[in-house]
């Protein structure tokens, strides 16, 4: 190995090490700040304490916002899973003309600015006379969650061997029963990981949800940003730590189901 | 033919219909509405809203801010992301796990959480300030929060995984024997990199840069928390015209400018990727 090569390799490792530290910094700092005793952030904190977690119970608006977010995320993910899977079966099985274009259309909401989609929906709902915040949020969130599901399930289904379904039908299963007994178990990992990412994307969405929140119906990110503006103390860090824990759990489940290497397939 | 039998014969259309219908009604139609509405000024259908917007020097300053910040974020993410992607493609065992976890875990943590974390990191007594003082570069911690530097740093952090992953997946598809073959034929390391590795990873670089650039152009939460109200980008101006200024005409027009910009980025990136033998 020449000197230049060694220098290059060392540089690559150095940058990679920096990337690891850089990427994890916000998470580590948030967790550390949530366990600090002082309301001003210092690292390392002068003393460890759980006082900010105790304050969570008294924080007004947190519980309803969390509940709304969980409801919207669960329902929109469930709807997206049903719609997305139906599409994926049609696109990989049926001879659909222009399927490339249809796939691009299904995934396109991920690539356009969410803020613009939010504004378009706001004006559209107003035109329709839809004023209910909860319904608007749900309808809008399906637009965000559907691309996640469609992308992953189409990918998984294109690898699925459909002769297995034919085999099940030869053995006496009806078409729906064959789908339920053969296709669904085979696709379970794809459903779970895509559902998880869709759920997290919905829980995290700010730029669309902001247009549909009112005084009574707020999602968690909107309530959190309001807390940050009102009084940026480590109580927010405590909520954030909870969400980081949720993301860690999701990653561990994903690793068990499909392996972390496949989760990196973008 | 009964419905059930047609379903069995060609289920494709029936299975596709609900999702396509949904996205048409709640995505395509609203976007077309927005597009149409942006052309309707006080005097009916006209280009007047655009003329008013683009005739204002402030608008150009906002567009300039947007493009400058997005370019800087993309550049930072590329400079860190490219070597990191190479390291990830070579890493095995524990090192590979550490790299993968540090890329995927932040990806699933919310943007409000991360933007808030950068407020802590960049704020007074924050880690970056302490680090700069400790290195002796600065006598006292410089102001970082609510500066362009802080915004670029925070945004580059949030979008970095979207740069690393596409480059990594292209590197994964590349035959590792190619640079070796070039070496056997006497190519120097620099020549090997510029003539073999770099061209082969170009589709990944284009995809990564396009992702990061388009996300940086339209980010809203990160500038709100890291640089504040006095600095406007197209996205923050759009959001604020609706939420605070109650100027829907301005908001619709800037939203369409933002939309056109994003579509242009995506289309030119896919055209570039095709031209350079895109894998994706």
Interface residues (C-beta under 8 A of the other chain):
Chain A: X2 X4 X5 X8 X11 X12 X13 X15 X16 X18 X19 X20 X22 X23 X24 X25 X26 X27 X29 X30 X33 X40 X41 X42 X43 X83 X84 X86 X87 X89 X90 X91 X93 X94 X95 X96 X102 X105 X106 X109 X111 X112 X113 X114 X115 X116 X117 X119 X120 X121 X122 X123 X124 X127 X139 X140 X142 X143 X146 X150 X175 X197 X200 X203 X204 X206 X207 X210 X211 X221 X224 X225 X228 X232 X236 X237 X240 X243 X244 X247 X248 X250 X251 X260 X261 X263 X264 X265 X266
Chain B: X8 X10 X11 X12 X13 X14 X15 X16 X18 X19 X20 X22 X23 X26 X27 X29 X30 X31 X33 X34 X37 X80 X81 X83 X84 X86 X87 X88 X90 X91 X97 X98 X99 X100 X101 X102 X103 X104 X105 X106 X108 X109 X110 X111 X112 X113 X114 X116 X117 X118 X119 X120 X121 X123 X125 X126 X127 X130 X157 X160 X161 X164 X165 X166 X168 X169 X188 X189 X190 X214 X217 X218 X220 X221 X224 X225 X235 X238 X239 X242 X243 X248 X251 X252 X255 X256 X258 X259 X262 X263 X266
